[in-house]
Structures are given as structure tokens and as C-alpha cells.
Amino acid sequence: MEEMFITPIQLMSPVSSVNSAGTAGESVVRGQEGITAFKNIFENAINDVRTTSDIKVKEQYLLATGQTENPHSAQIAASNAQLAVDMLVALRSKALESYTEIMRISS
């Protein structure tokens, strides 16, 4: 089996679901479980940024020293690293936006 360039998206436990009638069901994550889920999302995003950055640096080194068979792999690694950073920034922005909205509601 050949190696894949892109890691498939992993399924997460649903926060809300849709029942057979087509309406949203109540599957809310509460308490420590919710804190852990929220924390894991950000930890995974940060780890993705670190991992893709390390791969990008490695591929650039191999390209610069002429040790690579696939010169396009450096560009792919750079694109993956940029996408990981963009995802982390988007998650951060949405979290701050949500926090701001919650603070506005409670006052």
C-alpha cells in the first residue's frame, strides 16, 4: 500500500447530533469531560503545528543539500505547515470570539 501525503480527518465525539426527525438532539459535553475535550483540541492543534514545522525544516534541508528524490515534497511540507498554523489561529480566534460572546450574554 502506498504512503498517503494527507492524513485523513479523525472523527471526534459529537457535541450535538441530529435524530431521525431531522432536529438537533441534546448530546452536551459537561464538566471535566468538556474541559478535557476542549483542551485536547488545542493540544492536538499545537502538536500538529510542531510536527508539520519539523517535517518542513527536514524537507527544506534535504532539498538544499540535494538529498531528496522528490523536490516537490518541500513545497508540500511547507503548505501542510502553513495549513496547520492557519487552523490553530482559526481555533484561537473562534475561542476568543465565543468567550467574548459569553461575557456579553452574562452581563
C-alpha positions as CSV (number, residue, x, y, z in Angstrom):
1,M,0.0,0.0,0.0
2,E,1.4,3.4,-0.9
3,E,2.0,6.1,1.7
4,M,-0.5,8.9,1.8
5,F,0.5,12.5,1.7
6,I,-2.5,13.7,3.7
7,T,-3.6,12.2,7.0
8,P,-7.4,11.6,6.9
9,I,-9.5,13.6,9.3
10,Q,-10.2,11.6,12.5
11,L,-13.8,11.5,13.8
12,M,-14.5,13.3,17.1
13,S,-17.3,12.5,19.6
14,P,-20.3,14.7,18.6
15,V,-21.3,17.7,20.6
16,S,-24.8,17.6,19.1
17,S,-26.4,15.1,16.9
18,V,-29.4,15.0,14.6
19,N,-32.1,12.5,15.3
20,S,-34.3,10.7,12.7
21,A,-36.8,13.5,12.7
22,G,-34.1,15.9,11.5
23,T,-33.9,18.0,14.7
24,A,-30.8,18.5,16.7
25,G,-30.6,16.2,19.7
26,E,-29.2,17.1,23.1
27,S,-25.7,15.5,23.5
28,V,-23.9,18.1,25.5
29,V,-20.5,17.6,27.0
30,R,-20.3,18.9,30.5
31,G,-17.9,19.3,33.4
32,Q,-14.5,17.8,33.4
33,E,-15.2,15.8,30.2
34,G,-15.9,19.1,28.4
35,I,-12.8,20.7,29.7
36,T,-10.7,17.7,28.6
37,A,-12.3,17.7,25.2
38,F,-11.6,21.5,24.7
39,K,-8.0,21.1,26.0
40,N,-7.4,18.1,23.7
41,I,-8.5,20.1,20.6
42,F,-5.9,22.8,21.3
43,E,-3.2,20.4,22.3
44,N,-3.7,18.4,19.1
45,A,-3.6,21.6,17.0
46,I,-0.4,22.8,18.7
47,N,1.2,19.3,18.2
48,D,0.2,19.4,14.5
49,V,2.0,22.8,14.2
50,R,5.1,21.4,15.8
51,T,5.1,18.2,13.8
52,T,4.5,19.8,10.4
53,S,7.1,22.5,11.2
54,D,9.7,19.9,11.9
55,I,8.8,18.0,8.7
56,K,9.1,21.2,6.8
57,V,12.5,22.0,8.1
58,K,13.7,18.5,7.4
59,E,12.4,18.6,3.8
60,Q,14.0,22.0,3.2
61,Y,17.3,20.7,4.5
62,L,17.1,17.7,2.2
63,L,16.2,19.9,-0.7
64,A,19.0,22.4,0.0
65,T,21.6,19.6,0.3
66,G,20.4,17.7,-2.8
67,Q,19.5,14.6,-0.8
68,T,15.8,14.3,-1.9
69,E,14.3,12.3,-4.6
70,N,11.2,14.4,-4.7
71,P,11.8,18.1,-4.9
72,H,8.1,18.9,-4.6
73,S,8.0,17.4,-1.1
74,A,9.5,20.6,0.4
75,Q,6.6,22.7,-1.0
76,I,4.0,20.1,0.2
77,A,5.6,20.2,3.7
78,A,5.6,24.0,3.7
79,S,1.9,24.0,2.6
80,N,1.0,21.5,5.3
81,A,2.8,23.6,8.0
82,Q,1.0,26.7,6.9
83,L,-2.3,25.0,6.9
84,A,-1.7,23.7,10.5
85,V,-0.8,27.3,11.6
86,D,-3.9,28.7,9.9
87,M,-6.1,26.1,11.7
88,L,-4.6,26.9,15.1
89,V,-5.1,30.6,14.5
90,A,-8.7,30.0,13.4
91,L,-9.4,27.9,16.5
92,R,-7.9,30.6,18.7
93,S,-10.0,33.3,17.0
94,K,-13.2,31.3,17.4
95,A,-12.5,30.5,21.1
96,L,-11.9,34.2,21.8
97,E,-15.0,35.1,19.8
98,S,-17.0,32.6,21.8
99,Y,-15.6,33.9,25.1
100,T,-16.4,37.4,24.2
101,E,-20.0,36.5,23.3
102,I,-20.5,34.6,26.6
103,M,-19.2,37.5,28.6
104,R,-21.6,39.8,26.7
105,I,-24.5,37.5,27.4
106,S,-23.8,37.2,31.1
107,S,-23.6,40.9,31.8
